[in-house]
Amino acid sequence: MRNRHAYLGPEGTFTEAALRALLPDADTEDLVPCAGVDAVFGAVRRGEAATGVVPLENSVEGGVPTTMAELINGEPLLITAEVAVPVEFTLFAREGTDAAGVKRVATHPHALAQCRRWLAANLPDAEAHTVSSTAAAAQAVAEPGAPYDAAICARIAGERYGLVPLASGIGDRADAATRFVQLSRPGPLPAPTGADRTSMVVFLADDHAGALAELLDQFAVRGVNLTRLESRPTGDGLGRYCFCLDADGHVADAALGEALMGLRRVCADVRFLGSYPRADESADLTPFLPSRAASEADYQAAARWLEGIRSGRV
């Protein structure tokens, strides 16, 4: 059976570009566009797709709420790979439309947030409307009798749906990028590469002074670098939060493994989301080890020492 790969559609999204970067040899007929992030998760959970690709965070807007909610809740899935895609936005319209005729613009909420200053300066009277993806915006504008005059989307989407560009490079930040992750059902983890990232969701046991510090200490005392920390509501009432974390390293690393065990001891629950190669594997990822932290060899030696004591060798 051929492997199918789900992604946030329709065709022409930045997510499709991310999927093609992650799986350059995948056949087009095996790529399955889905109407929403939750639909991608559902396809993978039901076994209708071997993998799924969704946006996780943007360098300007931060985490993607729907993706975070799906990772926190529901049947667990593993992150097995990631890729960072530069995000450049173009204003597209139907042929014959000029800037003066643009009164209603459609785009994704994250794209809108990244183009607000340009819109305020160049289309101050236009109404902005949000849809499920930038490609869905282009698709909607291309349809006969469309309620929108223009779409903010990727160039590939505008061209795919037969639109013409009115302005390019309209993002407020030229260096904007979005991080996408590949999802799969639980199974063997990718092997350590020496340039890995581990993701998890941590649920505090109770709300007390120093609870977050106790969580962070599990990483700090072992010299494990955290690259992302984001709070999300648990849904159990106001003031109840869990924390989504990314850390340098692989669960097979002694220091990170011990940090996870420490979290499991002091927290109500820890949802492991995966250890996988970092998108920036070419960067210098030598772990920062403060003076009080031990090296990988120190951890292994200490483990052998403890094993000896437990077996009666003193």
Backbone as CSV, one residue per row, in Angstrom:
resi,resn,N_x,N_y,N_z,CA_x,CA_y,CA_z,C_x,C_y,C_z
1,MET,0.850,-1.201,0.000,0.000,0.000,0.000,0.882,1.245,0.000
2,ARG,0.535,2.224,-0.812,1.299,3.463,-0.885,1.031,4.314,0.356
3,ASN,2.060,4.987,0.820,1.900,5.891,1.956,1.296,7.201,1.483
4,ARG,0.292,7.658,2.204,-0.321,8.943,1.901,0.099,9.945,2.961
5,HIS,0.151,11.221,2.573,0.664,12.258,3.463,-0.325,13.420,3.477
6,ALA,-0.901,13.681,4.636,-1.899,14.736,4.783,-1.226,16.070,5.096
7,TYR,-1.870,17.143,4.673,-1.358,18.482,4.977,-2.502,19.479,4.956
8,LEU,-2.256,20.629,5.589,-3.254,21.698,5.602,-3.391,22.255,4.193
9,GLY,-4.564,22.049,3.584,-4.798,22.490,2.230,-5.588,23.778,2.177
10,PRO,-6.086,24.108,0.966,-6.001,23.332,-0.270,-4.632,23.416,-0.917
11,GLU,-4.501,22.953,-2.141,-3.217,23.007,-2.831,-2.709,24.448,-2.891
12,GLY,-1.392,24.573,-2.695,-0.786,25.899,-2.789,-0.495,26.559,-1.462
13,THR,-0.719,25.866,-0.342,-0.417,26.450,0.959,1.083,26.383,1.243
14,PHE,1.504,27.188,2.219,2.871,27.075,2.702,3.107,25.677,3.293
15,THR,2.042,25.066,3.826,2.180,23.726,4.388,2.504,22.712,3.304
16,GLU,1.931,22.866,2.120,2.295,21.968,1.016,3.772,22.147,0.673
17,ALA,4.255,23.381,0.664,5.668,23.624,0.395,6.543,22.955,1.444
18,ALA,6.097,23.007,2.716,6.844,22.354,3.792,6.869,20.841,3.601
19,LEU,5.721,20.256,3.242,5.649,18.811,3.029,6.599,18.397,1.908
20,ARG,6.615,19.156,0.823,7.487,18.804,-0.309,8.961,18.950,0.073
21,ALA,9.259,19.859,0.997,10.633,19.985,1.477,11.018,18.798,2.360
22,LEU,10.070,18.327,3.171,10.326,17.199,4.054,10.353,15.876,3.297
23,LEU,9.503,15.757,2.276,9.379,14.505,1.514,9.513,14.809,0.026
24,PRO,10.717,15.169,-0.424,10.873,15.592,-1.823,10.584,14.498,-2.844
25,ASP,10.629,13.228,-2.423,10.393,12.132,-3.368,8.954,11.640,-3.379
26,ALA,8.089,12.245,-2.563,6.691,11.813,-2.507,5.975,12.168,-3.811
27,ASP,5.149,11.237,-4.304,4.373,11.488,-5.510,3.202,12.416,-5.200
28,THR,2.884,13.268,-6.144,1.807,14.233,-5.942,0.489,13.557,-5.606
29,GLU,0.226,12.390,-6.215,-1.047,11.719,-5.948,-1.140,11.166,-4.528
30,ASP,-0.006,11.126,-3.827,-0.012,10.643,-2.443,-0.169,11.778,-1.434
31,LEU,-0.235,13.022,-1.903,-0.398,14.168,-1.019,-1.881,14.481,-0.862
32,VAL,-2.334,14.566,0.395,-3.759,14.702,0.681,-4.032,16.044,1.353
33,PRO,-4.570,17.025,0.621,-4.910,18.307,1.259,-6.124,18.156,2.160
34,CYS,-6.060,18.748,3.344,-7.157,18.682,4.313,-7.686,20.088,4.578
35,ALA,-8.938,20.155,4.974,-9.601,21.452,5.134,-9.171,22.208,6.372
36,GLY,-8.534,21.546,7.339,-8.102,22.208,8.560,-7.027,21.414,9.266
37,VAL,-6.374,22.051,10.231,-5.335,21.369,11.006,-5.909,20.154,11.718
38,ASP,-7.108,20.297,12.289,-7.717,19.170,12.989,-7.982,17.996,12.052
39,ALA,-8.276,18.285,10.788,-8.504,17.220,9.812,-7.209,16.470,9.501
40,VAL,-6.079,17.169,9.519,-4.784,16.509,9.315,-4.517,15.541,10.462
41,PHE,-4.709,16.016,11.697,-4.519,15.147,12.856,-5.447,13.932,12.766
42,GLY,-6.702,14.164,12.385,-7.657,13.073,12.290,-7.249,12.038,11.264
43,ALA,-6.751,12.476,10.115,-6.343,11.544,9.068,-5.200,10.644,9.541
44,VAL,-4.257,11.225,10.278,-3.130,10.429,10.785,-3.604,9.508,11.902
45,ARG,-4.421,10.008,12.808,-4.905,9.182,13.921,-5.731,7.992,13.435
46,ARG,-6.500,8.176,12.376,-7.335,7.094,11.857,-6.579,6.147,10.938
47,GLY,-5.323,6.480,10.641,-4.537,5.637,9.750,-4.809,5.884,8.281
48,GLU,-5.527,6.956,7.956,-5.796,7.275,6.564,-4.581,7.896,5.888
49,ALA,-3.647,8.388,6.676,-2.388,8.931,6.162,-1.262,8.460,7.062
50,ALA,-0.122,8.145,6.438,1.033,7.703,7.217,1.630,8.849,8.011
51,THR,1.608,10.037,7.435,2.140,11.219,8.111,1.241,12.410,7.820
52,GLY,1.415,13.448,8.604,0.717,14.700,8.382,1.659,15.857,8.650
53,VAL,1.480,16.954,7.942,2.316,18.146,8.130,1.416,19.321,8.479
54,VAL,1.773,20.014,9.567,0.990,21.152,10.045,1.928,22.265,10.498
55,PRO,1.476,23.518,10.481,2.282,24.612,11.038,2.252,24.564,12.556
56,LEU,3.407,24.786,13.177,3.491,24.768,14.630,3.680,26.154,15.216
57,GLU,4.572,26.936,14.620,4.790,28.293,15.141,5.348,29.188,14.060
58,ASN,5.093,30.481,14.237,5.579,31.491,13.320,6.514,32.425,14.064
59,SER,7.541,32.897,13.380,8.543,33.743,14.027,7.978,35.091,14.462
60,VAL,6.831,35.488,13.922,6.210,36.761,14.286,5.046,36.555,15.245
61,GLU,4.169,35.595,14.939,2.925,35.418,15.689,2.993,34.354,16.775
62,GLY,4.070,33.555,16.790,4.189,32.523,17.812,3.445,31.257,17.445
63,GLY,3.005,30.504,18.467,2.391,29.203,18.259,1.061,29.273,17.535
64,VAL,0.772,28.199,16.769,-0.508,28.071,16.064,-1.488,27.385,17.015
65,PRO,-2.528,28.084,17.484,-3.392,27.547,18.540,-4.002,26.191,18.227
66,THR,-4.510,25.996,17.004,-5.169,24.726,16.681,-4.190,23.568,16.751
67,THR,-2.989,23.775,16.250,-1.972,22.717,16.306,-1.625,22.401,17.748
68,MET,-1.426,23.433,18.567,-1.077,23.214,19.962,-2.195,22.461,20.683
69,ALA,-3.451,22.830,20.416,-4.574,22.165,21.081,-4.642,20.694,20.706
70,GLU,-4.377,20.371,19.445,-4.416,18.980,19.006,-3.267,18.173,19.592
71,LEU,-2.107,18.792,19.745,-0.970,18.089,20.345,-1.212,17.811,21.830
72,ILE,-1.897,18.733,22.489,-2.151,18.601,23.932,-3.257,17.588,24.206
73,ASN,-4.292,17.596,23.365,-5.474,16.773,23.606,-5.588,15.661,22.565
74,GLY,-6.442,14.735,22.831,-6.706,13.683,21.859,-5.648,12.601,21.861
75,GLU,-5.824,11.644,20.962,-4.889,10.523,20.844,-3.492,11.040,20.520
76,PRO,-2.468,10.632,21.287,-1.120,11.171,21.068,-0.560,10.839,19.685
77,LEU,0.108,11.801,19.100,0.888,11.611,17.884,2.307,12.078,18.164
78,LEU,3.254,11.597,17.364,4.654,11.968,17.535,5.089,12.929,16.439
79,ILE,5.904,13.904,16.821,6.598,14.742,15.850,7.867,13.995,15.443
80,THR,8.040,13.773,14.148,9.195,13.014,13.665,10.162,13.845,12.821
81,ALA,9.755,15.051,12.437,10.637,15.919,11.642,10.082,17.328,11.677
82,GLU,10.926,18.288,11.329,10.499,19.681,11.241,11.213,20.364,10.096
83,VAL,10.635,21.469,9.636,11.269,22.287,8.612,10.802,23.723,8.808
84,ALA,11.691,24.666,8.573,11.357,26.087,8.642,11.237,26.632,7.221
85,VAL,10.112,27.266,6.917,9.846,27.777,5.576,9.773,29.303,5.621
86,PRO,10.619,29.993,4.854,10.487,31.451,4.777,9.114,31.834,4.241
87,VAL,8.526,32.852,4.831,7.158,33.239,4.477,7.184,34.593,3.779
88,GLU,6.805,34.600,2.491,6.700,35.846,1.736,5.293,35.944,1.174
89,PHE,4.647,37.060,1.431,3.248,37.219,1.039,3.117,38.123,-0.187
90,THR,2.137,37.775,-1.032,1.815,38.535,-2.234,0.316,38.814,-2.249
91,LEU,-0.067,39.989,-2.711,-1.471,40.330,-2.875,-1.885,39.943,-4.290
92,PHE,-2.843,38.999,-4.401,-3.329,38.528,-5.694,-4.792,38.899,-5.872
93,ALA,-5.182,39.123,-7.150,-6.581,39.440,-7.473,-6.932,38.821,-8.818
94,ARG,-8.214,38.863,-9.151,-8.641,38.388,-10.463,-8.131,39.343,-11.535
95,GLU,-7.914,38.817,-12.714,-7.428,39.638,-13.822,-8.404,40.789,-14.075
96,GLY,-7.863,41.967,-14.262,-8.679,43.148,-14.493,-8.939,43.964,-13.250
97,THR,-8.527,43.433,-12.080,-8.700,44.163,-10.817,-7.447,44.964,-10.518
98,ASP,-7.608,46.243,-10.166,-6.457,47.026,-9.733,-6.584,47.319,-8.246
99,ALA,-5.547,47.916,-7.675,-5.528,48.169,-6.234,-6.713,49.012,-5.784
100,ALA,-7.145,49.944,-6.621,-8.262,50.807,-6.254,-9.564,50.024,-6.128
101,GLY,-9.637,48.875,-6.796,-10.854,48.075,-6.756,-10.883,47.041,-5.649
102,VAL,-9.854,47.022,-4.815,-9.786,46.034,-3.736,-10.465,46.606,-2.497
103,LYS,-11.631,46.062,-2.168,-12.380,46.507,-0.992,-12.456,45.439,0.092
104,ARG,-12.314,44.159,-0.303,-12.391,43.047,0.656,-11.236,42.089,0.370
105,VAL,-10.399,41.871,1.395,-9.212,41.028,1.263,-9.375,39.799,2.153
106,ALA,-9.047,38.629,1.603,-9.130,37.380,2.364,-7.735,36.816,2.595
107,THR,-7.515,36.231,3.766,-6.250,35.572,4.057,-6.382,34.775,5.356
108,HIS,-5.315,34.105,5.735,-5.274,33.359,7.003,-4.988,34.337,8.144
109,PRO,-5.477,34.063,9.371,-5.233,35.000,10.480,-3.763,35.319,10.708
110,HIS,-2.878,34.329,10.618,-1.455,34.612,10.829,-0.899,35.498,9.721
111,ALA,-1.333,35.282,8.494,-0.881,36.126,7.391,-1.383,37.558,7.571
112,LEU,-2.617,37.678,8.008,-3.167,39.014,8.243,-2.351,39.749,9.296
113,ALA,-2.006,39.065,10.375,-1.229,39.701,11.439,0.133,40.162,10.948
114,GLN,0.673,39.469,9.965,2.005,39.803,9.464,1.987,40.847,8.351
115,CYS,0.788,41.258,7.918,0.694,42.233,6.825,-0.144,43.454,7.214
116,ARG,-0.417,43.621,8.490,-1.315,44.696,8.925,-0.776,46.076,8.563
117,ARG,0.508,46.300,8.782,1.056,47.636,8.509,0.990,47.957,7.011
118,TRP,1.275,46.960,6.182,1.208,47.193,4.735,-0.223,47.505,4.318
119,LEU,-1.165,46.741,4.843,-2.566,46.986,4.493,-3.014,48.372,4.952
120,ALA,-2.611,48.759,6.166,-3.005,50.075,6.683,-2.431,51.196,5.835
121,ALA,-1.225,50.993,5.316,-0.577,52.043,4.532,-1.049,52.073,3.086
122,ASN,-1.400,50.907,2.515,-1.680,50.833,1.085,-3.141,50.578,0.734
123,LEU,-3.873,49.913,1.626,-5.301,49.669,1.393,-6.068,50.016,2.667
124,PRO,-6.018,51.261,3.097,-6.592,51.635,4.398,-8.094,51.431,4.487
125,ASP,-8.804,51.432,3.352,-10.259,51.313,3.381,-10.746,49.890,3.115
126,ALA,-9.817,48.965,2.880,-10.214,47.593,2.566,-10.548,46.822,3.834
127,GLU,-11.572,45.984,3.759,-11.929,45.113,4.866,-11.114,43.823,4.765
128,ALA,-10.593,43.351,5.908,-9.819,42.111,5.945,-10.675,40.994,6.520
129,HIS,-10.687,39.846,5.857,-11.471,38.690,6.291,-10.547,37.477,6.368
130,THR,-10.751,36.655,7.388,-9.884,35.499,7.580,-10.578,34.211,7.154
131,VAL,-9.774,33.300,6.566,-10.251,31.985,6.132,-9.264,30.935,6.640
132,SER,-9.473,29.673,6.276,-8.724,28.570,6.883,-7.263,28.518,6.482
133,SER,-6.897,29.077,5.340,-5.500,29.082,4.899,-5.322,30.152,3.837
134,THR,-4.068,30.498,3.548,-3.820,31.494,2.500,-4.221,30.953,1.134
135,ALA,-4.020,29.645,0.916,-4.419,29.055,-0.367,-5.936,29.038,-0.501
136,ALA,-6.648,28.801,0.615,-8.106,28.854,0.572,-8.582,30.258,0.199
137,ALA,-7.829,31.265,0.628,-8.165,32.645,0.252,-8.026,32.830,-1.252
138,ALA,-6.925,32.344,-1.823,-6.722,32.452,-3.270,-7.804,31.694,-4.025
139,GLN,-8.130,30.508,-3.542,-9.165,29.694,-4.173,-10.511,30.415,-4.154
140,ALA,-10.836,31.044,-3.025,-12.100,31.758,-2.897,-12.170,32.954,-3.839
141,VAL,-11.075,33.701,-3.949,-11.055,34.874,-4.827,-11.225,34.459,-6.280
142,ALA,-10.699,33.299,-6.648,-10.755,32.844,-8.034,-12.142,32.364,-8.447
143,GLU,-13.018,32.040,-7.504,-14.332,31.496,-7.830,-15.263,32.585,-8.377
144,PRO,-16.112,32.222,-9.343,-17.082,33.205,-9.868,-17.986,33.730,-8.757
145,GLY,-18.224,34.996,-8.756,-19.077,35.602,-7.741,-18.446,35.640,-6.372
146,ALA,-17.121,35.613,-6.306,-16.411,35.579,-5.026,-16.751,36.808,-4.185
147,PRO,-16.881,36.625,-2.855,-17.167,37.777,-1.986,-15.934,38.624,-1.699
148,TYR,-14.762,38.190,-2.167,-13.521,38.901,-1.899,-12.914,39.402,-3.207
149,ASP,-12.207,40.520,-3.106,-11.565,41.106,-4.285,-10.122,40.654,-4.437
150,ALA,-9.474,40.310,-3.331,-8.057,39.955,-3.386,-7.720,39.004,-2.255
151,ALA,-6.590,38.335,-2.411,-6.122,37.388,-1.400,-4.660,37.681,-1.083
152,ILE,-4.320,37.546,0.185,-2.915,37.572,0.599,-2.489,36.119,0.749
153,CYS,-1.503,35.704,-0.038,-1.135,34.288,-0.066,0.282,34.133,-0.603
154,ALA,0.711,32.876,-0.698,1.996,32.566,-1.310,1.871,32.701,-2.824
155,ARG,2.985,32.989,-3.480,2.945,33.143,-4.930,2.442,31.872,-5.612
156,ILE,2.858,30.701,-5.087,2.449,29.445,-5.702,0.931,29.294,-5.689
157,ALA,0.281,29.784,-4.629,-1.175,29.666,-4.542,-1.863,30.598,-5.528
158,GLY,-1.423,31.851,-5.586,-2.039,32.785,-6.513,-1.924,32.327,-7.953
159,GLU,-0.750,31.831,-8.325,-0.551,31.362,-9.696,-1.356,30.093,-9.956
160,ARG,-1.456,29.209,-8.955,-2.193,27.959,-9.158,-3.659,28.213,-9.419
161,TYR,-4.218,29.269,-8.829,-5.645,29.536,-9.003,-5.911,30.628,-10.041
162,GLY,-4.915,30.921,-10.873,-5.115,31.796,-12.020,-5.271,33.265,-11.699
163,LEU,-4.742,33.708,-10.564,-4.828,35.110,-10.187,-3.597,35.872,-10.665
164,VAL,-3.669,37.186,-10.580,-2.545,38.023,-10.993,-2.045,38.813,-9.785
165,PRO,-0.729,39.009,-9.662,-0.191,39.724,-8.497,-0.376,41.226,-8.622
166,LEU,-0.789,41.829,-7.511,-0.888,43.289,-7.451,0.287,43.892,-6.697
167,ALA,0.820,43.157,-5.707,1.967,43.642,-4.931,2.627,42.433,-4.283
168,SER,3.937,42.422,-4.252,4.669,41.308,-3.658,5.508,41.796,-2.481
169,GLY,5.942,40.855,-1.649,6.755,41.205,-0.483,6.043,42.144,0.463
170,ILE,4.756,41.862,0.749,3.957,42.809,1.536,3.985,42.510,3.039
171,GLY,4.743,41.511,3.446,4.845,41.224,4.871,5.568,42.328,5.616
172,ASP,5.185,42.547,6.859,5.812,43.602,7.652,7.224,43.236,8.077
173,ARG,7.548,41.925,8.082,8.882,41.453,8.428,9.428,40.622,7.288
174,ALA,10.528,41.061,6.690,11.091,40.348,5.548,11.687,39.009,5.939
175,ASP,12.054,38.851,7.215,12.716,37.621,7.654,11.746,36.634,8.298
176,ALA,10.449,36.806,8.105,9.461,35.928,8.742,9.603,34.497,8.231
177,ALA,9.390,33.556,9.129,9.434,32.137,8.773,8.445,31.384,9.640
178,THR,7.971,30.264,9.131,7.067,29.400,9.878,7.698,28.028,10.028
179,ARG,7.572,27.485,11.215,8.081,26.149,11.514,6.943,25.146,11.349
180,PHE,7.173,24.139,10.530,6.208,23.086,10.286,6.748,21.772,10.845
181,VAL,5.840,20.917,11.314,6.253,19.628,11.860,5.535,18.502,11.140
182,GLN,6.216,17.364,11.056,5.642,16.157,10.475,5.188,15.247,11.601
183,LEU,3.963,14.743,11.496,3.353,13.924,12.534,3.218,12.482,12.064
184,SER,3.313,11.551,13.003,3.040,10.148,12.703,2.456,9.496,13.946
185,ARG,1.891,8.320,13.780,1.410,7.570,14.931,2.601,7.074,15.737
186,PRO,2.409,6.817,17.045,3.532,6.379,17.887,4.222,5.145,17.319
187,GLY,5.540,5.165,17.400,6.374,4.081,16.897,7.819,4.383,17.203
188,PRO,8.758,3.688,16.554,10.181,3.948,16.794,10.534,5.406,16.513
189,LEU,11.386,5.956,17.367,11.787,7.349,17.212,12.918,7.474,16.198
190,PRO,13.044,8.637,15.557,14.221,8.872,14.722,15.488,8.728,15.559
191,ALA,16.525,8.156,14.985,17.779,7.954,15.713,18.417,9.304,16.040
192,PRO,19.163,9.388,17.146,19.848,10.644,17.478,20.832,11.043,16.382
193,THR,20.891,12.327,16.100,21.820,12.838,15.092,22.911,13.711,15.696
194,GLY,22.737,14.093,16.968,23.641,15.060,17.577,23.157,16.478,17.416
195,ALA,22.107,16.672,16.624,21.505,17.996,16.427,19.995,17.812,16.428
196,ASP,19.454,17.504,17.616,18.055,17.116,17.717,17.271,18.074,18.610
197,ARG,15.948,17.923,18.527,15.036,18.680,19.365,14.041,17.704,19.978
198,THR,13.666,17.944,21.229,12.649,17.136,21.895,11.512,18.042,22.339
199,SER,10.282,17.631,22.049,9.097,18.418,22.391,8.243,17.655,23.385
200,MET,7.572,18.387,24.257,6.738,17.761,25.284,5.696,18.758,25.785
201,VAL,4.679,18.239,26.458,3.689,19.050,27.153,3.727,18.632,28.614
202,VAL,3.818,19.610,29.517,3.967,19.335,30.941,2.775,19.910,31.693
203,PHE,2.173,19.090,32.559,1.019,19.490,33.360,1.451,19.570,34.822
204,LEU,1.323,20.741,35.427,1.713,20.912,36.822,0.811,20.097,37.741
205,ALA,1.397,19.588,38.813,0.618,18.793,39.773,-0.380,19.665,40.521
206,ASP,0.034,20.883,40.890,-0.850,21.819,41.576,-0.281,23.222,41.420
207,ASP,-1.099,24.186,41.753,-0.720,25.589,41.617,-0.128,26.076,42.932
208,HIS,1.177,26.264,42.956,1.813,26.777,44.171,3.016,27.618,43.792
209,ALA,3.466,28.441,44.732,4.619,29.300,44.476,5.834,28.452,44.130
210,GLY,6.475,28.766,43.010,7.672,28.045,42.612,7.422,26.823,41.754
211,ALA,6.145,26.558,41.381,5.839,25.362,40.594,6.536,25.400,39.234
212,LEU,6.497,26.548,38.563,7.158,26.657,37.265,8.670,26.567,37.421
213,ALA,9.201,27.165,38.488,10.648,27.097,38.731,11.093,25.650,38.930
214,GLU,10.281,24.838,39.622,10.615,23.430,39.811,10.702,22.710,38.467
215,LEU,9.787,23.061,37.582,9.786,22.473,36.237,11.064,22.855,35.491
216,LEU,11.375,24.137,35.483,12.536,24.623,34.736,13.848,24.111,35.328
217,ASP,13.872,23.922,36.636,15.093,23.432,37.280,15.499,22.054,36.776
218,GLN,14.521,21.242,36.355,14.849,19.912,35.860,15.784,19.988,34.649
219,PHE,15.658,21.052,33.879,16.529,21.247,32.716,17.796,22.008,33.092
220,ALA,17.638,23.062,33.907,18.766,23.942,34.215,19.895,23.200,34.914
221,VAL,19.570,22.371,35.917,20.637,21.718,36.682,21.352,20.659,35.868
222,ARG,20.756,20.247,34.732,21.392,19.241,33.885,21.998,19.846,32.622
223,GLY,21.948,21.176,32.527,22.555,21.849,31.386,21.821,21.655,30.080
224,VAL,20.506,21.388,30.155,19.709,21.198,28.948,19.068,22.525,28.562
225,ASN,19.274,22.951,27.324,18.779,24.244,26.866,17.346,24.131,26.359
226,LEU,16.463,24.996,26.885,15.101,25.087,26.391,15.033,26.109,25.270
227,THR,14.419,25.741,24.149,14.306,26.650,23.013,12.908,27.234,22.862
228,ARG,11.934,26.680,23.582,10.577,27.233,23.532,9.845,26.861,24.808
229,LEU,9.114,27.822,25.357,8.263,27.602,26.521,6.997,28.409,26.307
230,GLU,5.867,27.726,26.225,4.602,28.396,25.931,3.510,27.814,26.824
231,SER,2.766,28.675,27.485,1.665,28.207,28.322,0.397,28.102,27.488
232,ARG,-0.409,27.083,27.804,-1.680,26.876,27.128,-2.724,26.467,28.157
233,PRO,-3.970,26.925,28.039,-5.006,26.512,28.996,-5.305,25.029,28.859
234,THR,-5.543,24.373,29.987,-5.854,22.948,29.962,-7.310,22.680,29.612
235,GLY,-8.162,23.698,29.762,-9.590,23.515,29.547,-10.327,23.105,30.803
236,ASP,-9.598,22.974,31.914,-10.207,22.531,33.174,-10.666,23.698,34.045
237,GLY,-10.641,24.910,33.520,-11.077,26.070,34.286,-10.083,27.203,34.171
238,LEU,-10.507,28.408,34.508,-9.633,29.567,34.443,-8.439,29.388,35.370
239,GLY,-7.279,29.796,34.881,-6.076,29.721,35.693,-5.381,28.369,35.679
240,ARG,-5.903,27.397,34.906,-5.276,26.086,34.815,-4.532,25.996,33.487
241,TYR,-3.206,25.858,33.578,-2.384,25.878,32.383,-1.454,24.675,32.329
242,CYS,-1.137,24.275,31.111,-0.034,23.351,30.886,1.036,24.111,30.106
243,PHE,2.198,23.495,29.942,3.321,24.182,29.302,3.870,23.321,28.177
244,CYS,3.985,23.938,27.011,4.565,23.273,25.842,6.029,23.675,25.756
245,LEU,6.904,22.687,25.734,8.339,22.944,25.778,9.067,22.264,24.629
246,ASP,10.095,22.918,24.125,11.080,22.325,23.219,12.437,22.428,23.888
247,ALA,13.224,21.370,23.797,14.555,21.357,24.396,15.562,20.823,23.390
248,ASP,16.772,21.340,23.444,17.851,20.785,22.636,18.163,19.373,23.121
249,GLY,18.368,18.460,22.180,18.769,17.112,22.541,17.726,16.070,22.203
250,HIS,18.112,14.811,22.402,17.286,13.645,22.087,16.988,12.899,23.372
251,VAL,15.838,12.239,23.427,15.471,11.501,24.631,16.485,10.408,24.946
252,ALA,17.268,9.987,23.951,18.311,8.995,24.191,19.513,9.589,24.924
253,ASP,19.640,10.922,24.957,20.735,11.569,25.681,20.490,11.436,27.179
254,ALA,21.561,11.137,27.917,21.411,10.900,29.350,20.843,12.119,30.078
255,ALA,21.381,13.306,29.798,20.935,14.499,30.518,19.466,14.785,30.260
256,LEU,19.054,14.726,29.000,17.659,15.012,28.682,16.746,13.911,29.224
257,GLY,17.206,12.676,29.152,16.414,11.584,29.704,16.169,11.765,31.191
258,GLU,17.209,12.174,31.927,17.044,12.395,33.362,16.144,13.596,33.635
259,ALA,16.219,14.608,32.777,15.334,15.760,32.948,13.871,15.332,32.794
260,LEU,13.595,14.463,31.822,12.234,13.978,31.642,11.771,13.159,32.846
261,MET,12.670,12.343,33.390,12.304,11.586,34.584,12.033,12.518,35.758
262,GLY,12.827,13.575,35.871,12.595,14.555,36.926,11.245,15.227,36.775
263,LEU,10.878,15.575,35.540,9.569,16.174,35.298,8.452,15.219,35.697
264,ARG,8.623,13.956,35.338,7.580,12.973,35.645,7.388,12.809,37.147
265,ARG,8.453,13.035,37.910,8.346,12.903,39.361,7.606,14.067,39.990
266,VAL,7.788,15.284,39.450,7.240,16.465,40.114,5.972,16.992,39.456
267,CYS,5.602,16.475,38.280,4.439,16.986,37.558,3.308,15.967,37.550
268,ALA,2.095,16.454,37.305,0.943,15.562,37.238,1.038,14.646,36.030
269,ASP,1.554,15.168,34.921,1.669,14.358,33.709,2.659,15.032,32.770
270,VAL,3.293,14.228,31.929,4.182,14.714,30.885,3.813,13.985,29.600
271,ARG,3.416,14.728,28.585,3.118,14.127,27.284,4.326,14.317,26.380
272,PHE,4.987,13.223,26.059,6.154,13.250,25.179,5.677,13.383,23.734
273,LEU,6.179,14.401,23.017,5.744,14.671,21.649,6.750,14.242,20.597
274,GLY,7.958,13.858,21.025,8.906,13.363,20.041,10.294,13.946,20.172
275,SER,11.278,13.191,19.694,12.662,13.642,19.519,12.990,13.472,18.040
276,TYR,13.506,14.508,17.400,13.634,14.506,15.946,14.744,15.478,15.531
277,PRO,15.284,15.328,14.317,16.355,16.234,13.867,15.872,17.675,13.779
278,ARG,16.714,18.581,14.240,16.393,20.003,14.147,16.486,20.476,12.708
279,ALA,15.677,21.476,12.373,15.729,22.044,11.031,17.031,22.795,10.805
280,ASP,17.622,23.319,11.885,18.872,24.082,11.775,20.053,23.221,12.192
281,GLU,20.149,22.001,11.616,21.186,21.066,12.035,22.594,21.560,11.720
282,SER,22.718,22.552,10.838,24.042,23.062,10.504,24.562,24.049,11.533
283,ALA,23.692,24.477,12.455,24.103,25.451,13.465,24.974,24.800,14.525
284,ASP,25.666,25.626,15.295,26.469,25.125,16.407,25.541,24.812,17.559
285,LEU,25.325,23.513,17.796,24.376,23.100,18.818,25.081,22.473,20.014
286,THR,26.352,22.845,20.248,27.054,22.335,21.412,26.288,22.734,22.668
287,PRO,25.863,21.770,23.486,25.051,22.116,24.656,25.771,23.089,25.575
288,PHE,25.014,24.034,26.103,25.552,24.932,27.122,25.550,24.192,28.448
289,LEU,26.703,24.032,29.040,26.819,23.336,30.317,27.374,24.298,31.361
290,PRO,26.538,24.803,32.255,27.044,25.673,33.309,28.006,24.891,34.186
291,SER,28.749,25.620,34.999,29.822,24.992,35.769,29.320,23.879,36.671
292,ARG,28.086,23.962,37.150,27.580,22.949,38.060,27.008,21.732,37.325
293,ALA,26.892,21.806,35.964,26.263,20.726,35.223,27.283,19.673,34.816
294,ALA,26.801,18.453,34.633,27.656,17.337,34.263,27.623,17.117,32.758
295,SER,28.652,16.452,32.237,28.705,16.121,30.827,27.977,14.799,30.582
296,GLU,27.818,14.434,29.308,27.193,13.156,28.963,27.973,11.999,29.578
297,ALA,29.304,12.069,29.510,30.141,11.002,30.077,29.956,10.911,31.592
298,ASP,29.797,12.067,32.251,29.572,12.065,33.693,28.269,11.352,34.043
299,TYR,27.229,11.600,33.253,25.951,10.941,33.497,26.075,9.428,33.331
300,GLN,26.756,9.005,32.288,26.904,7.574,32.049,27.717,6.917,33.161
301,ALA,28.791,7.592,33.613,29.604,7.050,34.697,28.800,6.953,35.988
302,ALA,27.968,7.992,36.253,27.152,7.973,37.457,26.114,6.854,37.398
303,ALA,25.558,6.603,36.203,24.585,5.528,36.061,25.235,4.173,36.332
304,ARG,26.457,3.984,35.827,27.162,2.714,36.085,27.480,2.559,37.565
305,TRP,27.850,3.664,38.208,28.154,3.635,39.637,26.923,3.223,40.443
306,LEU,25.767,3.820,40.127,24.544,3.499,40.843,24.129,2.050,40.589
307,GLU,24.287,1.599,39.358,23.956,0.215,39.033,24.817,-0.736,39.873
308,GLY,26.087,-0.387,40.036,26.973,-1.220,40.844,26.521,-1.287,42.299
309,ILE,26.156,-0.150,42.858,25.691,-0.126,44.245,24.436,-0.987,44.402
310,ARG,23.512,-0.851,43.469,22.269,-1.622,43.563,22.501,-3.118,43.441
311,SER,23.577,-3.493,42.781,23.867,-4.921,42.613,24.820,-5.448,43.676
312,GLY,25.182,-4.580,44.637,26.016,-5.032,45.752,27.495,-4.766,45.599
313,ARG,27.888,-4.074,44.538,29.308,-3.767,44.351,29.570,-2.382,44.955
314,VAL,30.259,-2.356,46.093,30.532,-1.072,46.755,32.025,-0.843,46.865
